[in-house]
Amino acid sequence: MPTLTPAYGRDYKSKAAVEADFKAGKDFVLNDMSSPHHGRYVNVQDARGAGWATVNLRYKRLTRVAVVKVPGGGK
């Protein structure tokens, strides 16, 4: 399951806020050192296209993790 952090310096105080922005199509950064795509910007459309069913979204200064289902995702 990929881990994403908010892009462009954004941060969120709640799971609801980070989940809402992800589902609204805002950009997040892929954090997976083993992936050749580490550091790339992704949004919900990219996650759906990659076939991801769920993603980990970091928030609250990266101290919390929200497990979020990708709308229409998963193969």
mmCIF file of the N, C-alpha and C atoms, coordinates in Angstrom:
data_MODEL
# 
_entry.id   MODEL 
# 
loop_
_atom_site.group_PDB 
_atom_site.id 
_atom_site.type_symbol 
_atom_site.label_atom_id 
_atom_site.label_alt_id 
_atom_site.label_comp_id 
_atom_site.label_asym_id 
_atom_site.label_entity_id 
_atom_site.label_seq_id 
_atom_site.pdbx_PDB_ins_code 
_atom_site.Cartn_x 
_atom_site.Cartn_y 
_atom_site.Cartn_z 
_atom_site.occupancy 
_atom_site.B_iso_or_equiv 
_atom_site.pdbx_formal_charge 
_atom_site.auth_seq_id 
_atom_site.auth_comp_id 
_atom_site.auth_asym_id 
_atom_site.auth_atom_id 
_atom_site.pdbx_PDB_model_num 
ATOM 1   N N  . MET A 1 1  ? 0.849   -1.169 0.000   1.00 0.00 ? 1  MET A N  1 
ATOM 2   C CA . MET A 1 1  ? 0.000   0.000  0.000   1.00 0.00 ? 1  MET A CA 1 
ATOM 3   C C  . MET A 1 1  ? 0.901   1.240  0.000   1.00 0.00 ? 1  MET A C  1 
ATOM 4   N N  . PRO A 1 2  ? 0.759   2.103  -0.989  1.00 0.00 ? 2  PRO A N  1 
ATOM 5   C CA . PRO A 1 2  ? 1.627   3.276  -1.086  1.00 0.00 ? 2  PRO A CA 1 
ATOM 6   C C  . PRO A 1 2  ? 1.327   4.313  -0.003  1.00 0.00 ? 2  PRO A C  1 
ATOM 7   N N  . THR A 1 3  ? 2.369   5.034  0.385   1.00 0.00 ? 3  THR A N  1 
ATOM 8   C CA . THR A 1 3  ? 2.236   6.116  1.352   1.00 0.00 ? 3  THR A CA 1 
ATOM 9   C C  . THR A 1 3  ? 2.411   7.439  0.627   1.00 0.00 ? 3  THR A C  1 
ATOM 10  N N  . LEU A 1 4  ? 1.482   8.354  0.856   1.00 0.00 ? 4  LEU A N  1 
ATOM 11  C CA . LEU A 1 4  ? 1.498   9.658  0.214   1.00 0.00 ? 4  LEU A CA 1 
ATOM 12  C C  . LEU A 1 4  ? 1.537   10.753 1.264   1.00 0.00 ? 4  LEU A C  1 
ATOM 13  N N  . THR A 1 5  ? 2.290   11.821 0.963   1.00 0.00 ? 5  THR A N  1 
ATOM 14  C CA . THR A 1 5  ? 2.328   12.998 1.832   1.00 0.00 ? 5  THR A CA 1 
ATOM 15  C C  . THR A 1 5  ? 1.829   14.197 1.041   1.00 0.00 ? 5  THR A C  1 
ATOM 16  N N  . PRO A 1 6  ? 1.241   15.177 1.717   1.00 0.00 ? 6  PRO A N  1 
ATOM 17  C CA . PRO A 1 6  ? 0.715   16.349 1.019   1.00 0.00 ? 6  PRO A CA 1 
ATOM 18  C C  . PRO A 1 6  ? 1.819   17.090 0.257   1.00 0.00 ? 6  PRO A C  1 
ATOM 19  N N  . ALA A 1 7  ? 1.487   17.579 -0.920  1.00 0.00 ? 7  ALA A N  1 
ATOM 20  C CA . ALA A 1 7  ? 2.447   18.305 -1.760  1.00 0.00 ? 7  ALA A CA 1 
ATOM 21  C C  . ALA A 1 7  ? 2.375   19.807 -1.485  1.00 0.00 ? 7  ALA A C  1 
ATOM 22  N N  . TYR A 1 8  ? 3.402   20.503 -1.930  1.00 0.00 ? 8  TYR A N  1 
ATOM 23  C CA . TYR A 1 8  ? 3.451   21.969 -1.924  1.00 0.00 ? 8  TYR A CA 1 
ATOM 24  C C  . TYR A 1 8  ? 3.354   22.567 -0.522  1.00 0.00 ? 8  TYR A C  1 
ATOM 25  N N  . GLY A 1 9  ? 3.853   21.851 0.487   1.00 0.00 ? 9  GLY A N  1 
ATOM 26  C CA . GLY A 1 9  ? 3.888   22.378 1.841   1.00 0.00 ? 9  GLY A CA 1 
ATOM 27  C C  . GLY A 1 9  ? 2.576   22.316 2.599   1.00 0.00 ? 9  GLY A C  1 
ATOM 28  N N  . ARG A 1 10 ? 1.569   21.684 2.013   1.00 0.00 ? 10 ARG A N  1 
ATOM 29  C CA . ARG A 1 10 ? 0.291   21.587 2.722   1.00 0.00 ? 10 ARG A CA 1 
ATOM 30  C C  . ARG A 1 10 ? 0.417   20.646 3.914   1.00 0.00 ? 10 ARG A C  1 
ATOM 31  N N  . ASP A 1 11 ? -0.433  20.859 4.914   1.00 0.00 ? 11 ASP A N  1 
ATOM 32  C CA . ASP A 1 11 ? -0.532  19.967 6.055   1.00 0.00 ? 11 ASP A CA 1 
ATOM 33  C C  . ASP A 1 11 ? -1.996  19.956 6.495   1.00 0.00 ? 11 ASP A C  1 
ATOM 34  N N  . TYR A 1 12 ? -2.378  18.935 7.210   1.00 0.00 ? 12 TYR A N  1 
ATOM 35  C CA . TYR A 1 12 ? -3.770  18.778 7.628   1.00 0.00 ? 12 TYR A CA 1 
ATOM 36  C C  . TYR A 1 12 ? -3.820  18.444 9.104   1.00 0.00 ? 12 TYR A C  1 
ATOM 37  N N  . LYS A 1 13 ? -4.855  18.904 9.771   1.00 0.00 ? 13 LYS A N  1 
ATOM 38  C CA . LYS A 1 13 ? -5.014  18.641 11.195  1.00 0.00 ? 13 LYS A CA 1 
ATOM 39  C C  . LYS A 1 13 ? -5.905  17.434 11.471  1.00 0.00 ? 13 LYS A C  1 
ATOM 40  N N  . SER A 1 14 ? -6.641  16.973 10.450  1.00 0.00 ? 14 SER A N  1 
ATOM 41  C CA . SER A 1 14 ? -7.560  15.858 10.685  1.00 0.00 ? 14 SER A CA 1 
ATOM 42  C C  . SER A 1 14 ? -7.566  14.888 9.507   1.00 0.00 ? 14 SER A C  1 
ATOM 43  N N  . LYS A 1 15 ? -7.996  13.662 9.811   1.00 0.00 ? 15 LYS A N  1 
ATOM 44  C CA . LYS A 1 15 ? -8.134  12.638 8.776   1.00 0.00 ? 15 LYS A CA 1 
ATOM 45  C C  . LYS A 1 15 ? -9.178  13.073 7.754   1.00 0.00 ? 15 LYS A C  1 
ATOM 46  N N  . ALA A 1 16 ? -10.256 13.660 8.217   1.00 0.00 ? 16 ALA A N  1 
ATOM 47  C CA . ALA A 1 16 ? -11.325 14.087 7.310   1.00 0.00 ? 16 ALA A CA 1 
ATOM 48  C C  . ALA A 1 16 ? -10.821 15.106 6.291   1.00 0.00 ? 16 ALA A C  1 
ATOM 49  N N  . ALA A 1 17 ? -9.976  16.026 6.728   1.00 0.00 ? 17 ALA A N  1 
ATOM 50  C CA . ALA A 1 17 ? -9.463  17.072 5.834   1.00 0.00 ? 17 ALA A CA 1 
ATOM 51  C C  . ALA A 1 17 ? -8.519  16.497 4.782   1.00 0.00 ? 17 ALA A C  1 
ATOM 52  N N  . VAL A 1 18 ? -7.596  15.625 5.189   1.00 0.00 ? 18 VAL A N  1 
ATOM 53  C CA . VAL A 1 18 ? -6.648  15.053 4.228   1.00 0.00 ? 18 VAL A CA 1 
ATOM 54  C C  . VAL A 1 18 ? -7.372  14.135 3.251   1.00 0.00 ? 18 VAL A C  1 
ATOM 55  N N  . GLU A 1 19 ? -8.344  13.383 3.739   1.00 0.00 ? 19 GLU A N  1 
ATOM 56  C CA . GLU A 1 19 ? -9.111  12.497 2.869   1.00 0.00 ? 19 GLU A CA 1 
ATOM 57  C C  . GLU A 1 19 ? -9.942  13.288 1.864   1.00 0.00 ? 19 GLU A C  1 
ATOM 58  N N  . ALA A 1 20 ? -10.537 14.377 2.305   1.00 0.00 ? 20 ALA A N  1 
ATOM 59  C CA . ALA A 1 20 ? -11.351 15.212 1.408   1.00 0.00 ? 20 ALA A CA 1 
ATOM 60  C C  . ALA A 1 20 ? -10.514 15.795 0.283   1.00 0.00 ? 20 ALA A C  1 
ATOM 61  N N  . ASP A 1 21 ? -9.313  16.292 0.600   1.00 0.00 ? 21 ASP A N  1 
ATOM 62  C CA . ASP A 1 21 ? -8.464  16.868 -0.442  1.00 0.00 ? 21 ASP A CA 1 
ATOM 63  C C  . ASP A 1 21 ? -7.940  15.803 -1.392  1.00 0.00 ? 21 ASP A C  1 
ATOM 64  N N  . PHE A 1 22 ? -7.624  14.619 -0.875  1.00 0.00 ? 22 PHE A N  1 
ATOM 65  C CA . PHE A 1 22 ? -7.186  13.536 -1.753  1.00 0.00 ? 22 PHE A CA 1 
ATOM 66  C C  . PHE A 1 22 ? -8.296  13.182 -2.737  1.00 0.00 ? 22 PHE A C  1 
ATOM 67  N N  . LYS A 1 23 ? -9.503  13.009 -2.229  1.00 0.00 ? 23 LYS A N  1 
ATOM 68  C CA . LYS A 1 23 ? -10.632 12.638 -3.085  1.00 0.00 ? 23 LYS A CA 1 
ATOM 69  C C  . LYS A 1 23 ? -11.042 13.771 -4.020  1.00 0.00 ? 23 LYS A C  1 
ATOM 70  N N  . ALA A 1 24 ? -10.660 15.009 -3.678  1.00 0.00 ? 24 ALA A N  1 
ATOM 71  C CA . ALA A 1 24 ? -10.955 16.161 -4.539  1.00 0.00 ? 24 ALA A CA 1 
ATOM 72  C C  . ALA A 1 24 ? -9.925  16.315 -5.657  1.00 0.00 ? 24 ALA A C  1 
ATOM 73  N N  . GLY A 1 25 ? -8.868  15.484 -5.634  1.00 0.00 ? 25 GLY A N  1 
ATOM 74  C CA . GLY A 1 25 ? -7.889  15.512 -6.719  1.00 0.00 ? 25 GLY A CA 1 
ATOM 75  C C  . GLY A 1 25 ? -6.648  16.330 -6.462  1.00 0.00 ? 25 GLY A C  1 
ATOM 76  N N  . LYS A 1 26 ? -6.410  16.746 -5.222  1.00 0.00 ? 26 LYS A N  1 
ATOM 77  C CA . LYS A 1 26 ? -5.192  17.507 -4.913  1.00 0.00 ? 26 LYS A CA 1 
ATOM 78  C C  . LYS A 1 26 ? -3.974  16.600 -5.055  1.00 0.00 ? 26 LYS A C  1 
ATOM 79  N N  . ASP A 1 27 ? -2.824  17.216 -5.314  1.00 0.00 ? 27 ASP A N  1 
ATOM 80  C CA . ASP A 1 27 ? -1.577  16.462 -5.482  1.00 0.00 ? 27 ASP A CA 1 
ATOM 81  C C  . ASP A 1 27 ? -0.985  16.044 -4.141  1.00 0.00 ? 27 ASP A C  1 
ATOM 82  N N  . PHE A 1 28 ? -0.399  14.841 -4.150  1.00 0.00 ? 28 PHE A N  1 
ATOM 83  C CA . PHE A 1 28 ? 0.345   14.308 -3.021  1.00 0.00 ? 28 PHE A CA 1 
ATOM 84  C C  . PHE A 1 28 ? 1.649   13.746 -3.570  1.00 0.00 ? 28 PHE A C  1 
ATOM 85  N N  . VAL A 1 29 ? 2.622   13.522 -2.697  1.00 0.00 ? 29 VAL A N  1 
ATOM 86  C CA . VAL A 1 29 ? 3.928   13.006 -3.098  1.00 0.00 ? 29 VAL A CA 1 
ATOM 87  C C  . VAL A 1 29 ? 4.033   11.540 -2.687  1.00 0.00 ? 29 VAL A C  1 
ATOM 88  N N  . LEU A 1 30 ? 4.442   10.698 -3.630  1.00 0.00 ? 30 LEU A N  1 
ATOM 89  C CA . LEU A 1 30 ? 4.635   9.276  -3.356  1.00 0.00 ? 30 LEU A CA 1 
ATOM 90  C C  . LEU A 1 30 ? 5.922   9.090  -2.564  1.00 0.00 ? 30 LEU A C  1 
ATOM 91  N N  . ASN A 1 31 ? 5.828   8.390  -1.445  1.00 0.00 ? 31 ASN A N  1 
ATOM 92  C CA . ASN A 1 31 ? 6.979   8.119  -0.583  1.00 0.00 ? 31 ASN A CA 1 
ATOM 93  C C  . ASN A 1 31 ? 7.205   6.620  -0.504  1.00 0.00 ? 31 ASN A C  1 
ATOM 94  N N  . ASP A 1 32 ? 8.046   6.124  -1.389  1.00 0.00 ? 32 ASP A N  1 
ATOM 95  C CA . ASP A 1 32 ? 8.378   4.701  -1.432  1.00 0.00 ? 32 ASP A CA 1 
ATOM 96  C C  . ASP A 1 32 ? 9.781   4.578  -1.984  1.00 0.00 ? 32 ASP A C  1 
ATOM 97  N N  . MET A 1 33 ? 10.746  4.453  -1.092  1.00 0.00 ? 33 MET A N  1 
ATOM 98  C CA . MET A 1 33 ? 12.152  4.419  -1.497  1.00 0.00 ? 33 MET A CA 1 
ATOM 99  C C  . MET A 1 33 ? 12.471  3.267  -2.437  1.00 0.00 ? 33 MET A C  1 
ATOM 100 N N  . SER A 1 34 ? 11.677  2.211  -2.408  1.00 0.00 ? 34 SER A N  1 
ATOM 101 C CA . SER A 1 34 ? 11.950  1.066  -3.269  1.00 0.00 ? 34 SER A CA 1 
ATOM 102 C C  . SER A 1 34 ? 11.331  1.222  -4.659  1.00 0.00 ? 34 SER A C  1 
ATOM 103 N N  . SER A 1 35 ? 10.576  2.278  -4.862  1.00 0.00 ? 35 SER A N  1 
ATOM 104 C CA . SER A 1 35 ? 9.904   2.492  -6.141  1.00 0.00 ? 35 SER A CA 1 
ATOM 105 C C  . SER A 1 35 ? 10.694  3.461  -7.020  1.00 0.00 ? 35 SER A C  1 
ATOM 106 N N  . PRO A 1 36 ? 10.729  3.207  -8.310  1.00 0.00 ? 36 PRO A N  1 
ATOM 107 C CA . PRO A 1 36 ? 11.377  4.172  -9.204  1.00 0.00 ? 36 PRO A CA 1 
ATOM 108 C C  . PRO A 1 36 ? 10.565  5.464  -9.318  1.00 0.00 ? 36 PRO A C  1 
ATOM 109 N N  . HIS A 1 37 ? 9.349   5.457  -8.801  1.00 0.00 ? 37 HIS A N  1 
ATOM 110 C CA . HIS A 1 37 ? 8.481   6.641  -8.856  1.00 0.00 ? 37 HIS A CA 1 
ATOM 111 C C  . HIS A 1 37 ? 8.503   7.450  -7.567  1.00 0.00 ? 37 HIS A C  1 
ATOM 112 N N  . HIS A 1 38 ? 9.406   7.106  -6.646  1.00 0.00 ? 38 HIS A N  1 
ATOM 113 C CA . HIS A 1 38 ? 9.521   7.830  -5.373  1.00 0.00 ? 38 HIS A CA 1 
ATOM 114 C C  . HIS A 1 38 ? 9.687   9.327  -5.637  1.00 0.00 ? 38 HIS A C  1 
ATOM 115 N N  . GLY A 1 39 ? 8.909   10.131 -4.931  1.00 0.00 ? 39 GLY A N  1 
ATOM 116 C CA . GLY A 1 39 ? 9.020   11.580 -5.060  1.00 0.00 ? 39 GLY A CA 1 
ATOM 117 C C  . GLY A 1 39 ? 8.118   12.190 -6.115  1.00 0.00 ? 39 GLY A C  1 
ATOM 118 N N  . ARG A 1 40 ? 7.435   11.370 -6.892  1.00 0.00 ? 40 ARG A N  1 
ATOM 119 C CA . ARG A 1 40 ? 6.540   11.896 -7.929  1.00 0.00 ? 40 ARG A CA 1 
ATOM 120 C C  . ARG A 1 40 ? 5.234   12.377 -7.323  1.00 0.00 ? 40 ARG A C  1 
ATOM 121 N N  . TYR A 1 41 ? 4.638   13.351 -7.998  1.00 0.00 ? 41 TYR A N  1 
ATOM 122 C CA . TYR A 1 41 ? 3.332   13.847 -7.593  1.00 0.00 ? 41 TYR A CA 1 
ATOM 123 C C  . TYR A 1 41 ? 2.254   12.914 -8.138  1.00 0.00 ? 41 TYR A C  1 
ATOM 124 N N  . VAL A 1 42 ? 1.287   12.579 -7.273  1.00 0.00 ? 42 VAL A N  1 
ATOM 125 C CA . VAL A 1 42 ? 0.166   11.747 -7.678  1.00 0.00 ? 42 VAL A CA 1 
ATOM 126 C C  . VAL A 1 42 ? -1.117  12.332 -7.085  1.00 0.00 ? 42 VAL A C  1 
ATOM 127 N N  . ASN A 1 43 ? -2.227  12.033 -7.729  1.00 0.00 ? 43 ASN A N  1 
ATOM 128 C CA . ASN A 1 43 ? -3.532  12.431 -7.210  1.00 0.00 ? 43 ASN A CA 1 
ATOM 129 C C  . ASN A 1 43 ? -4.455  11.221 -7.284  1.00 0.00 ? 43 ASN A C  1 
ATOM 130 N N  . VAL A 1 44 ? -5.716  11.419 -6.967  1.00 0.00 ? 44 VAL A N  1 
ATOM 131 C CA . VAL A 1 44 ? -6.647  10.292 -6.914  1.00 0.00 ? 44 VAL A CA 1 
ATOM 132 C C  . VAL A 1 44 ? -6.802  9.625  -8.282  1.00 0.00 ? 44 VAL A C  1 
ATOM 133 N N  . GLN A 1 45 ? -6.735  10.396 -9.354  1.00 0.00 ? 45 GLN A N  1 
ATOM 134 C CA . GLN A 1 45 ? -6.846  9.812  -10.691 1.00 0.00 ? 45 GLN A CA 1 
ATOM 135 C C  . GLN A 1 45 ? -5.647  8.921  -10.996 1.00 0.00 ? 45 GLN A C  1 
ATOM 136 N N  . ASP A 1 46 ? -4.458  9.356  -10.594 1.00 0.00 ? 46 ASP A N  1 
ATOM 137 C CA . ASP A 1 46 ? -3.256  8.535  -10.787 1.00 0.00 ? 46 ASP A CA 1 
ATOM 138 C C  . ASP A 1 46 ? -3.335  7.253  -9.962  1.00 0.00 ? 46 ASP A C  1 
ATOM 139 N N  . ALA A 1 47 ? -3.822  7.372  -8.724  1.00 0.00 ? 47 ALA A N  1 
ATOM 140 C CA . ALA A 1 47 ? -3.950  6.205  -7.854  1.00 0.00 ? 47 ALA A CA 1 
ATOM 141 C C  . ALA A 1 47 ? -4.933  5.204  -8.440  1.00 0.00 ? 47 ALA A C  1 
ATOM 142 N N  . ARG A 1 48 ? -6.027  5.714  -8.970  1.00 0.00 ? 48 ARG A N  1 
ATOM 143 C CA . ARG A 1 48 ? -7.027  4.850  -9.603  1.00 0.00 ? 48 ARG A CA 1 
ATOM 144 C C  . ARG A 1 48 ? -6.414  4.160  -10.818 1.00 0.00 ? 48 ARG A C  1 
ATOM 145 N N  . GLY A 1 49 ? -5.672  4.906  -11.633 1.00 0.00 ? 49 GLY A N  1 
ATOM 146 C CA . GLY A 1 49 ? -5.036  4.356  -12.826 1.00 0.00 ? 49 GLY A CA 1 
ATOM 147 C C  . GLY A 1 49 ? -3.985  3.305  -12.505 1.00 0.00 ? 49 GLY A C  1 
ATOM 148 N N  . ALA A 1 50 ? -3.339  3.452  -11.336 1.00 0.00 ? 50 ALA A N  1 
ATOM 149 C CA . ALA A 1 50 ? -2.329  2.479  -10.916 1.00 0.00 ? 50 ALA A CA 1 
ATOM 150 C C  . ALA A 1 50 ? -2.968  1.224  -10.328 1.00 0.00 ? 50 ALA A C  1 
ATOM 151 N N  . GLY A 1 51 ? -4.285  1.267  -10.105 1.00 0.00 ? 51 GLY A N  1 
ATOM 152 C CA . GLY A 1 51 ? -4.976  0.112  -9.564  1.00 0.00 ? 51 GLY A CA 1 
ATOM 153 C C  . GLY A 1 51 ? -4.888  -0.020 -8.057  1.00 0.00 ? 51 GLY A C  1 
ATOM 154 N N  . TRP A 1 52 ? -4.510  1.065  -7.370  1.00 0.00 ? 52 TRP A N  1 
ATOM 155 C CA . TRP A 1 52 ? -4.417  1.018  -5.914  1.00 0.00 ? 52 TRP A CA 1 
ATOM 156 C C  . TRP A 1 52 ? -5.816  1.000  -5.315  1.00 0.00 ? 52 TRP A C  1 
ATOM 157 N N  . ALA A 1 53 ? -6.058  0.095  -4.391  1.00 0.00 ? 53 ALA A N  1 
ATOM 158 C CA . ALA A 1 53 ? -7.348  0.024  -3.708  1.00 0.00 ? 53 ALA A CA 1 
ATOM 159 C C  . ALA A 1 53 ? -7.383  0.956  -2.507  1.00 0.00 ? 53 ALA A C  1 
ATOM 160 N N  . THR A 1 54 ? -6.241  1.077  -1.820  1.00 0.00 ? 54 THR A N  1 
ATOM 161 C CA . THR A 1 54 ? -6.126  1.959  -0.663  1.00 0.00 ? 54 THR A CA 1 
ATOM 162 C C  . THR A 1 54 ? -4.769  2.639  -0.675  1.00 0.00 ? 54 THR A C  1 
ATOM 163 N N  . VAL A 1 55 ? -4.679  3.752  0.034   1.00 0.00 ? 55 VAL A N  1 
ATOM 164 C CA . VAL A 1 55 ? -3.412  4.471  0.196   1.00 0.00 ? 55 VAL A CA 1 
ATOM 165 C C  . VAL A 1 55 ? -3.289  4.910  1.653   1.00 0.00 ? 55 VAL A C  1 
ATOM 166 N N  . ASN A 1 56 ? -2.057  5.078  2.090   1.00 0.00 ? 56 ASN A N  1 
ATOM 167 C CA . ASN A 1 56 ? -1.775  5.681  3.389   1.00 0.00 ? 56 ASN A CA 1 
ATOM 168 C C  . ASN A 1 56 ? -1.530  7.160  3.145   1.00 0.00 ? 56 ASN A C  1 
ATOM 169 N N  . LEU A 1 57 ? -2.260  8.022  3.837   1.00 0.00 ? 57 LEU A N  1 
ATOM 170 C CA . LEU A 1 57 ? -2.071  9.467  3.726   1.00 0.00 ? 57 LEU A CA 1 
ATOM 171 C C  . LEU A 1 57 ? -1.500  9.988  5.036   1.00 0.00 ? 57 LEU A C  1 
ATOM 172 N N  . ARG A 1 58 ? -0.332  10.626 4.972   1.00 0.00 ? 58 ARG A N  1 
ATOM 173 C CA . ARG A 1 58 ? 0.285   11.192 6.175   1.00 0.00 ? 58 ARG A CA 1 
ATOM 174 C C  . ARG A 1 58 ? -0.266  12.588 6.397   1.00 0.00 ? 58 ARG A C  1 
ATOM 175 N N  . TYR A 1 59 ? -0.460  12.957 7.664   1.00 0.00 ? 59 TYR A N  1 
ATOM 176 C CA . TYR A 1 59 ? -0.953  14.291 8.011   1.00 0.00 ? 59 TYR A CA 1 
ATOM 177 C C  . TYR A 1 59 ? -0.520  14.653 9.425   1.00 0.00 ? 59 TYR A C  1 
ATOM 178 N N  . LYS A 1 60 ? -0.903  15.819 9.883   1.00 0.00 ? 60 LYS A N  1 
ATOM 179 C CA . LYS A 1 60 ? -0.559  16.334 11.212  1.00 0.00 ? 60 LYS A CA 1 
ATOM 180 C C  . LYS A 1 60 ? 0.949   16.287 11.433  1.00 0.00 ? 60 LYS A C  1 
ATOM 181 N N  . ARG A 1 61 ? 1.642   17.053 10.549  1.00 0.00 ? 61 ARG A N  1 
ATOM 182 C CA . ARG A 1 61 ? 3.120   17.111 10.556  1.00 0.00 ? 61 ARG A CA 1 
ATOM 183 C C  . ARG A 1 61 ? 3.741   15.737 10.357  1.00 0.00 ? 61 ARG A C  1 
ATOM 184 N N  . LEU A 1 62 ? 3.074   14.916 9.576   1.00 0.00 ? 62 LEU A N  1 
ATOM 185 C CA . LEU A 1 62 ? 3.523   13.563 9.218   1.00 0.00 ? 62 LEU A CA 1 
ATOM 186 C C  . LEU A 1 62 ? 3.555   12.607 10.407  1.00 0.00 ? 62 LEU A C  1 
ATOM 187 N N  . THR A 1 63 ? 2.856   12.937 11.488  1.00 0.00 ? 63 THR A N  1 
ATOM 188 C CA . THR A 1 63 ? 2.856   12.074 12.659  1.00 0.00 ? 63 THR A CA 1 
ATOM 189 C C  . THR A 1 63 ? 1.682   11.098 12.678  1.00 0.00 ? 63 THR A C  1 
ATOM 190 N N  . ARG A 1 64 ? 0.696   11.310 11.817  1.00 0.00 ? 64 ARG A N  1 
ATOM 191 C CA . ARG A 1 64 ? -0.480  10.446 11.763  1.00 0.00 ? 64 ARG A CA 1 
ATOM 192 C C  . ARG A 1 64 ? -0.628  9.850  10.365  1.00 0.00 ? 64 ARG A C  1 
ATOM 193 N N  . VAL A 1 65 ? -1.290  8.704  10.293  1.00 0.00 ? 65 VAL A N  1 
ATOM 194 C CA . VAL A 1 65 ? -1.531  8.036  9.019   1.00 0.00 ? 65 VAL A CA 1 
ATOM 195 C C  . VAL A 1 65 ? -3.016  7.712  8.904   1.00 0.00 ? 65 VAL A C  1 
ATOM 196 N N  . ALA A 1 66 ? -3.596  8.071  7.779   1.00 0.00 ? 66 ALA A N  1 
ATOM 197 C CA . ALA A 1 66 ? -4.984  7.726  7.479   1.00 0.00 ? 66 ALA A CA 1 
ATOM 198 C C  . ALA A 1 66 ? -4.979  6.706  6.352   1.00 0.00 ? 66 ALA A C  1 
ATOM 199 N N  . VAL A 1 67 ? -5.637  5.587  6.563   1.00 0.00 ? 67 VAL A N  1 
ATOM 200 C CA . VAL A 1 67 ? -5.785  4.584  5.507   1.00 0.00 ? 67 VAL A CA 1 
ATOM 201 C C  . VAL A 1 67 ? -7.078  4.911  4.778   1.00 0.00 ? 67 VAL A C  1 
ATOM 202 N N  . VAL A 1 68 ? -6.953  5.228  3.485   1.00 0.00 ? 68 VAL A N  1 
ATOM 203 C CA . VAL A 1 68 ? -8.090  5.729  2.709   1.00 0.00 ? 68 VAL A CA 1 
ATOM 204 C C  . VAL A 1 68 ? -8.320  4.852  1.480   1.00 0.00 ? 68 VAL A C  1 
ATOM 205 N N  . LYS A 1 69 ? -9.569  4.506  1.241   1.00 0.00 ? 69 LYS A N  1 
ATOM 206 C CA . LYS A 1 69 ? -9.919  3.766  0.021   1.00 0.00 ? 69 LYS A CA 1 
ATOM 207 C C  . LYS A 1 69 ? -9.900  4.717  -1.168  1.00 0.00 ? 69 LYS A C  1 
ATOM 208 N N  . VAL A 1 70 ? -9.342  4.253  -2.279  1.00 0.00 ? 70 VAL A N  1 
ATOM 209 C CA . VAL A 1 70 ? -9.304  5.039  -3.506  1.00 0.00 ? 70 VAL A CA 1 
ATOM 210 C C  . VAL A 1 70 ? -10.652 4.847  -4.209  1.00 0.00 ? 70 VAL A C  1 
ATOM 211 N N  . PRO A 1 71 ? -11.404 5.932  -4.423  1.00 0.00 ? 71 PRO A N  1 
ATOM 212 C CA . PRO A 1 71 ? -12.693 5.787  -5.112  1.00 0.00 ? 71 PRO A CA 1 
ATOM 213 C C  . PRO A 1 71 ? -12.523 5.195  -6.503  1.00 0.00 ? 71 PRO A C  1 
ATOM 214 N N  . GLY A 1 72 ? -13.169 4.080  -6.759  1.00 0.00 ? 72 GLY A N  1 
ATOM 215 C CA . GLY A 1 72 ? -13.063 3.423  -8.064  1.00 0.00 ? 72 GLY A CA 1 
ATOM 216 C C  . GLY A 1 72 ? -11.758 2.700  -8.289  1.00 0.00 ? 72 GLY A C  1 
ATOM 217 N N  . GLY A 1 73 ? -10.932 2.587  -7.253  1.00 0.00 ? 73 GLY A N  1 
ATOM 218 C CA . GLY A 1 73 ? -9.615  1.951  -7.397  1.00 0.00 ? 73 GLY A CA 1 
ATOM 219 C C  . GLY A 1 73 ? -9.654  0.472  -7.121  1.00 0.00 ? 73 GLY A C  1 
ATOM 220 N N  . GLY A 1 74 ? -8.519  -0.135 -7.303  1.00 0.00 ? 74 GLY A N  1 
ATOM 221 C CA . GLY A 1 74 ? -8.382  -1.574 -7.056  1.00 0.00 ? 74 GLY A CA 1 
ATOM 222 C C  . GLY A 1 74 ? -8.756  -2.399 -8.255  1.00 0.00 ? 74 GLY A C  1 
ATOM 223 N N  . LYS A 1 75 ? -7.945  -3.414 -8.502  1.00 0.00 ? 75 LYS A N  1 
ATOM 224 C CA . LYS A 1 75 ? -8.199  -4.291 -9.644  1.00 0.00 ? 75 LYS A CA 1 
ATOM 225 C C  . LYS A 1 75 ? -8.602  -5.664 -9.162  1.00 0.00 ? 75 LYS A C  1 
# 
